[in-house]
Every structure is written in C-alpha cells, then in structure tokens.
C-alpha cells in the first residue's frame, strides 16, 4: 500500500500540470488529464487514480524521501537519463525510484513515445556475462515501468554489456559510471 | 614486413566482403601487425641452432630462419643460439661439423636453402640434424608461393616442434581477435582481424562502427562465427574466410550472442534471451533450427563444448555469483564445476584434451586467468594481470592466449599452459581483445 502511495504522489504531480519542455507535443493541463484517461491502465495505476483523492493525506504519513521527491520538479526528474547500479547487481538504487516514476508518468501520458533501455556494465570480468548482466539491469527497470502502468509495447530493452563505456579509466569511479542503464527516447 | 605479403594467394584472402549492411563501410584490408615480446622464459628449454637459410633465388626475401627461431622460442620450450654466436653457417649436410655445435651444448641443428623453381614458387629445403648422433631427424622440400614464405616458415616450425616434442605444432594455425580504434570522424571503429600465430600478417575481415564480439572458429578453420551490433542489437553472423561472404544466422529480440562450434562443425551453442532471460541454445547449421538447452531464471551464458562433444560448460549465476556449470547432453543433467574458487568464475574453455578448463576468476576486484584440473579440482592462476579475460587454448594445448589491460589499453598476451613462459602481443595501435586460436591446419 505504501508503494502505491508513492505512485499516487507522483501522478498527482503530473496531473497538477508540470509539463516537460524537452519533449514535443505537450498539451495543457486539461489535455494531459484527458490523454491519461483512455490509456489502458494496469492494476497499479488504477489504484493510483483511486488514491489521488487522498490529496489531503497529512505530510507526517510520508517519509523524507517522498517529501523530497514531492518538491522536485518532474521536468528535472525526467532529465535523469542514466541510472547507475552496484557491482554485479541489477537492483534499482533507492535514489532513482522517483525519477523512474516520473518517466513512467511521462510514458503513460505520451503513449506514442517509445523508450529504449540500454543496459551497460563495467569492463571487469567476461564480456558475454556482462552482456547478460546489462540486459538484466535494463529489464529490471523495464519491469518497474511496467508495474507503474507503462504498456509493455512502449519500452524495449537492448544490452551492450561492457562494449560502450562512457568512462575509459580503469578505476572504481569509472566502473561506477559505466554500470548503468541509459534511457533513450525514440 | 611488407604489407603486400598480406595477400596470401594460398588462402585466397580476397577480402571481398559484402558491404550491404548498414553500419559497415569500406575496408582497409591491411592491419598493423602484432609485435610479440617474451616477458619471462625458462632455462630448462631445449637448445637449438637455426642457421640462416641460404638464399639461391637471387631475390631479397624475408628471414625464414628468424621466423622459425622466434616461433620456437615463443613456446618457452626452446632456446635458440643467436646467429652471432654460430661457429659456422652451413646450408648443406656435408658442410656441418658436428663438434662445432656440440661444444656449444647444441643438440639440434636446422639448416636450409631457398631456391626458385619457376616464377611465383619458392622451394624451402630444410633439414633437422641431431648433431650428437650425426643423424638427420627430418628433411623436407616445401614448395610455397613466393608471397607465402611466411606460411612456409611456420610449416617448417611445425615440423621441428612435432619431431622434437612429439606433439603437433600450432604455428600454421591462425589467430582471430577484435581491435577497437578511435577514429576522429566516425568515432569508434571495431575490426575483426585474423593473423598468423605470431601476430604477423594481420588482415581485417570485418569493420564496423558498432561493437563486434565473441569470434569463434569453425573446426575446419574456414569460417568464423561472431556477434555484431550493426543492426542496433546483437546478432550472430557466420563468415566464410576465403570469400568474405557472410550470413546473419541468428537474430531476434534480446541477446543473440556467445557462439561456439561443436567439434563436428554442425552445431553452434549460443546464448539467446528471446524468452526473456539468457539461456543456452543449440543451433543446427544444416537444418537451421534451435533447440533450447537450459531453463532457469538466472543468467546462463558462455557455452563451450567439451572436446568429446558429449557436454557443454557454461556460466550461470543460479548459485553463488557467476560460476561454471556442466550440461550433460546425454541425460540433460547439470552439475556445478567451480566450488571454493570465490564468487566470480566465468568464460570457461576446455583444453584440447578435455582434462582442464581455462577460465576467468575474479577475487577482490582482481580478474585473472585460472587453469582448473577437472579430475583433481586443483586450480592455479597462470596470469598476473588485474583485468585479464577471454582465455583461449592453442589447438595443441601448449599455450593460452588472452586479453589483458595494460597502460596501452587492452592488449593480447599469451602464456604457456604450465604458466612459466609469458609474452605480450602488442598491437601498434588501438585496443586488442578476445583472441581465439584457430584449429590446426593439416
């Protein structure tokens, strides 16, 4: 239920009309709401819409992170396009959850937009295992987006493993930057 | 090293590739050679003298004896006498004075002549002599195309190696590997190259602006399978070396990667994630059908065939981090192979005799090449780098070639299978990775 609560907050932010300048075709607040309604909604977002009426929820019910994300401009959350991961892990880091929710909201709102999730790893270990690990990272975000109500057809996954590092040094700082999923909108 | 020699007519490296796929463009067929540096050798090596071959062709030719000398020394099993220390330079049997050589501790002597039969053909005549007994151990005439003298030198090396060590030489076999260069206009350029076993004669057989990885030799040495991202996703390709003709054989949603040939050349083991998760499949090259091998929610990848064809090893993180597992093709049973070797063991390959696995072992951020004896379960690191990967056995089992990260980026290195003799194969530009040693050419 708490999870759904978080989702609700993010949707409220969306519905309250924060539009994102970097994507084309943004409508007014009212249009956004109209667009949202015909989207095939999954169970999670049905719950979300239901909870939207709980706008009066007292701030004490929310933890600090949610309060932070509540105050963050959705546009700047959408600016986050690179999501890092821990070593040999495909678990989404806590700090990215709000941004992923923002992207989910954007995708639901713009059902013609396609997103490619590119999975990457650091250079250590074997290339083929890393190819698989990169895919698993991208899939882990894909699953999260799907749970947030993003239709599966809108999001695809590709893995490059360790083949496309953004940082070429051979040290932990570089490895951390290279262990990532990149959001590429098409 | 003249670049014109790169066009070896014997192997008909026409490099006439079909450049119909996007992401590819015109090829430079000539690549930089790899330079091989021996880092560490052993003193128990067999002493041998290889006298410069007498050149009767009237033309300036490459130094055949020097190529043979370098080849034999690279194995770590031979120590060759420098030309300056040679008491004489005989080219015919009757000119050999045994005492000259035995007094220097030389047991084996190689002499030879190069002559021209007709335009375009050179005869290599060579003899291997046991100077203690005075017996000729070997003597052959090898006719080669005149632009293929380097291949002839490797052939002579194979003869000597096999005669003295009673194991096949692998000097005429080829290496395949990937290079990556930064091009100022086009960004990164990936090349699939093939070279002689000493790193010379490098030829580009595929060039792309998108990643290429996991080259794999067919057992007859005539084709290479590899993975290319030219279509914005991984796909498995099969390319004929002589004609450069290629075919995209496996593509589809998700990962299409990690090809290795079965010993009979009829099947490819591959990793595909079309069903949502990386699993091992067998692709029948004749029937063009896929058969799924593994079924597990974990990552299953990097299949490699056992030399007897009865099973596969692969990497899976179904247990405690990525580990090596064995799949028995007769009864579909799966058994974990790597135990008590840390939490990171990947990319296993069998030794040609099937008794050992060479793999990548990661402990505390250090990734090294490890040899595991499958019967005793004893394992040992044979490399000393921090980011070593992609080990591959030479087809005679004597050497292991792998990629290592140095100050110059990723480079190739080789180590004798006993771990004693290490050498670096240094490309003159760019990164070099994923070396695979081709089969013996008979």
Boltz contact constraints between the chains, C-beta under 6 A:
constraints:
  - contact:
      token1: [A, 124]
      token2: [B, 367]
      max_distance: 6.0
  - contact:
      token1: [A, 125]
      token2: [B, 346]
      max_distance: 6.0
  - contact:
      token1: [A, 125]
      token2: [B, 362]
      max_distance: 6.0
  - contact:
      token1: [A, 126]
      token2: [B, 346]
      max_distance: 6.0
  - contact:
      token1: [A, 126]
      token2: [B, 347]
      max_distance: 6.0
  - contact:
      token1: [A, 126]
      token2: [B, 360]
      max_distance: 6.0
  - contact:
      token1: [A, 126]
      token2: [B, 389]
      max_distance: 6.0
  - contact:
      token1: [A, 127]
      token2: [B, 213]
      max_distance: 6.0
  - contact:
      token1: [A, 128]
      token2: [B, 258]
      max_distance: 6.0
  - contact:
      token1: [A, 128]
      token2: [B, 301]
      max_distance: 6.0
  - contact:
      token1: [A, 128]
      token2: [B, 302]
      max_distance: 6.0
  - contact:
      token1: [A, 129]
      token2: [B, 301]
      max_distance: 6.0
  - contact:
      token1: [A, 129]
      token2: [B, 315]
      max_distance: 6.0
  - contact:
      token1: [A, 129]
      token2: [B, 322]
      max_distance: 6.0
  - contact:
      token1: [A, 129]
      token2: [B, 346]
      max_distance: 6.0
  - contact:
      token1: [A, 131]
      token2: [B, 255]
      max_distance: 6.0
  - contact:
      token1: [A, 131]
      token2: [B, 257]
      max_distance: 6.0
  - contact:
      token1: [A, 132]
      token2: [B, 278]
      max_distance: 6.0
  - contact:
      token1: [A, 132]
      token2: [B, 299]
      max_distance: 6.0
  - contact:
      token1: [A, 132]
      token2: [B, 301]
      max_distance: 6.0
  - contact:
      token1: [A, 135]
      token2: [B, 255]
      max_distance: 6.0
  - contact:
      token1: [A, 135]
      token2: [B, 273]
      max_distance: 6.0
  - contact:
      token1: [A, 158]
      token2: [B, 233]
      max_distance: 6.0
  - contact:
      token1: [A, 163]
      token2: [B, 211]
      max_distance: 6.0
  - contact:
      token1: [A, 170]
      token2: [B, 405]
      max_distance: 6.0
